[in-house]
Amino acid sequence: MKKKIDAVRAIQIIAMKEGVTVEEVRKQIKLAMLAGLCNQDPVIQARWKKVTCKGEVPTPEELITYLATHVDAGIDPFA
Protein backbone atom coordinates (compact mmCIF):
# COMPACT_ATOMS: atom_id res chain seq x y z
CA MET A 1 0.00 0.00 0.00
CA LYS A 2 1.40 3.38 -1.04
CA LYS A 3 1.73 5.93 1.76
CA LYS A 4 0.77 9.55 1.16
CA ILE A 5 3.64 11.87 1.91
CA ASP A 6 2.49 14.90 3.92
CA ALA A 7 5.42 17.29 3.70
CA VAL A 8 3.49 20.12 5.31
CA ARG A 9 2.82 17.96 8.35
CA ALA A 10 6.47 16.86 8.44
CA ILE A 11 7.56 20.49 8.62
CA GLN A 12 5.02 21.16 11.37
CA ILE A 13 6.33 18.22 13.39
CA ILE A 14 9.94 19.39 13.01
CA ALA A 15 8.97 22.90 14.11
CA MET A 16 7.17 21.55 17.16
CA LYS A 17 10.05 19.24 18.13
CA GLU A 18 12.63 22.01 17.68
CA GLY A 19 10.52 24.66 19.42
CA VAL A 20 10.56 27.00 16.43
CA THR A 21 8.01 28.27 13.94
CA VAL A 22 7.06 26.53 10.72
CA GLU A 23 8.41 29.59 8.90
CA GLU A 24 11.81 29.12 10.58
CA VAL A 25 11.96 25.46 9.54
CA ARG A 26 11.05 26.36 5.94
CA LYS A 27 13.67 29.14 5.98
CA GLN A 28 16.40 26.77 7.16
CA ILE A 29 15.44 24.15 4.57
CA LYS A 30 15.50 26.82 1.85
CA LEU A 31 18.97 27.98 2.94
CA ALA A 32 20.28 24.41 2.78
CA MET A 33 18.64 23.93 -0.60
CA LEU A 34 20.21 27.13 -1.95
CA ALA A 35 23.65 25.91 -0.91
CA GLY A 36 23.09 22.80 -2.99
CA LEU A 37 21.39 24.54 -5.89
CA CYS A 38 24.26 27.03 -6.18
CA ASN A 39 26.90 24.30 -6.18
CA GLN A 40 28.74 24.42 -9.52
CA ASP A 41 29.67 20.72 -9.49
CA PRO A 42 27.99 19.15 -12.57
CA VAL A 43 27.20 15.97 -10.60
CA ILE A 44 25.39 17.99 -7.93
CA GLN A 45 23.55 20.03 -10.57
CA ALA A 46 22.41 16.83 -12.30
CA ARG A 47 21.04 15.53 -9.00
CA TRP A 48 19.03 18.71 -8.42
CA LYS A 49 17.57 18.48 -11.93
CA LYS A 50 16.05 15.12 -10.99
CA VAL A 51 13.90 16.71 -8.27
CA THR A 52 10.39 17.15 -9.62
CA CYS A 53 8.87 20.56 -9.02
CA LYS A 54 6.32 22.93 -10.49
CA GLY A 55 8.60 25.96 -10.60
CA GLU A 56 12.21 26.62 -11.47
CA VAL A 57 13.36 25.39 -8.05
CA PRO A 58 11.59 23.04 -5.68
CA THR A 59 9.82 24.21 -2.58
CA PRO A 60 10.83 22.61 0.72
CA GLU A 61 7.62 20.58 0.53
CA GLU A 62 8.40 19.39 -3.00
CA LEU A 63 11.90 18.35 -1.97
CA ILE A 64 10.64 16.49 1.10
CA THR A 65 8.00 14.72 -0.98
CA TYR A 66 10.52 13.78 -3.68
CA LEU A 67 13.05 12.43 -1.21
CA ALA A 68 10.54 10.64 1.01
CA THR A 69 8.81 8.97 -1.94
CA HIS A 70 12.09 7.58 -3.23
CA VAL A 71 13.42 6.53 0.16
CA ASP A 72 10.09 4.91 1.05
CA ALA A 73 10.30 2.88 -2.17
CA GLY A 74 13.88 1.87 -1.39
CA ILE A 75 15.24 3.89 -4.32
CA ASP A 76 18.26 6.17 -4.12
CA PRO A 77 16.69 9.52 -5.08
CA PHE A 78 19.86 10.64 -6.85
CA ALA A 79 21.02 7.40 -8.49
VENDAHU-V630163 format. One record per run of one state. SS is the DSSP state (A for helix, B for strand, O for the rest). FROM is the first residue (numbers start at 1). LEN is the number of residues. Records with the same first field share a line. If there is no record, write none. Layout:
SS->FROM-LEN, FROM-LEN
This chain:
O->1-6, 19-3, 38-4, 50-10, 73-7
A->7-12, 22-16, 42-8, 60-13
